[in-house]
Amino acid sequence: MAVLDRFFELSGRGTTVGREMRGGITTFMAMAYIILLNPIILAGAQDVTGAKLTISQLTTSTALAAAISTLLMAVIGNAPLALAAGLGLNAVVAYQAAPFMTWAQAMGLVVLEGLVIIVLAVTGLRTLIMNAIPLALKHAISVGIGLFIALIGLVDAGFVARGTGTPVQLGATGRLSGWPVSVFCFGLLLMIVLFVRRTPAAILISIAVTAVVAVLVNSLATVEPGAWGVVTPRVPESLVSAPDFGLVGEVDLFGGFARAGVLTATVVLFTLVLSGFFDAMGTIIGVSDEAGLVDERGRVPRLGRILTVDGVAGMVGGAVSSSANTVFVESAAGVGEGARTGLASLFTGALLGLTLLFTPLAAVVPAAAAAPALVLVGALMMMQSRNVPWQDLELAVPAFLTIALMPFTYSITNGVGAGVIVYTLIKAARGKFSEIPWLLWVVSLLFLAYFGIGAVEGLFV
């Protein structure tokens, strides 16, 4: 225990092995869905030759990349941050890259994306950019992520759905119905009660209990096919399955530029880099802020190492064909359970590694059981809004856009981009050029290019 205390700085961060273990397990349970969801997204597309990737191989690659990346974060970054295939990034690979090149070439671009991010981290440029973001916007990023993950939880559970006459509505039909939603409501209320009563492992206990309830409901009641979402809670037929490593190493680094053309491949690479860069940046700031790890200037300890691991994770994801790996916002669930160090990530990474053999168990916990953790942690992250100076319009307007656009556009990157652009614009409009770090000008121009990339593609494609 003394060795763990020294290596992970447990006492210095006010935590214990028990809290880190609970946090690590909670993060795993909150993010385990990606092991099933990422293969579905990638397998649903085909490359330029018409080839499709298999679910079994993608499941192995997703779990393998997530385990390696998260363990690296534990040992090198010493942060309670788990990594896995990024939602949004996998869609870029599947629907923006694959139609113009082979899968191996698309994954080659993913490896290059990770390499670019490593270069930015090693040179210190990425750290400079993160430190150039005003403190008020960093707090706003935390709040926006809180709303974002709460919305993810509500949508995954079926509590909120796409409306017929409105963008969103209550339930699939405008009202709450169905067993999965009922199970979610039970889990959320149980979690709230246990949490406010300061019950140890409140989030973890709630997820486990709700998962058992879901299995019982699914076996005893009549539930519409697909109502549970990606994971249908049932007792698995077997506990162990052999991993399929067939996609590991299937990478063509530069073939995409020849196959799809330099412009198309460059646009895909630019999109991957920018999305991966700022999604991870927002998540790192938000989760670290919630964990109380940032200093009075909003700086994260060991940031350079954390950012380097994030870039390496991107390369690992491409090398095993699981798409780009990035820091997972669900890490906030573990932080809500008490995680403060890389020891939590060690537990999460170990569990992700075990899923290579025990993939049937990953199909036991449905969204209805895991989603309450995202909603509760979202509520906790909203508390950071007290640190935003709402009386100052120069900060309040960009902070609001940062917060609002994350859930409204389902993208951390979009929220960060809008906040940075508007902050820079407001300061410039008021003649306060000395208050705008030069890097913010560069970042603002990059985001303008990012938001306008669709129009640029239309001119040349």
Buried (B, 14 or more C-beta within 10 A) or exposed (E): EEEBBEBBBBEEBEBBBEBBBBBBBBBBBBBBBBBBBBBEBBBEBBBBEEEBBBBBBBBBBBBBBBBBBBBBBBBBBBBBBBBBBBBBBBBBBBEBBBBBBBBBBBBBBBBBBBBBBBEBBBEEBBBEBBBBBBBBBBBBBBBBBBBBBBBBBBBBBBBBBEBEEEEEBBBBEEEBBBBBBBBBBBBBEBBBEBBEEEEEBBBBBBBBBBBBBBBEBBEEEEBEEEBBBBBBBBEBEEEEBEBBEBBBEBBBBEBBBEBBBEEBBBBBBBBBBBBBBBBBBBBBBBBBBBBEBBEEEBBBBBBBBBBBBBBBBBBBBBBBBBBBBBBBBBBBBBBBBBBBBBBBBBBBBBBBBBBBBBBBBBBBBBBBBBBBBBBBBBBBBBEBBEBBEEEEEBBBBBBBBBBBBBBBBBBBBBBBBBBBBBBBBBBBEEEEEEBBBEBBBEBBEBBEEBBEBEEEBEEEE
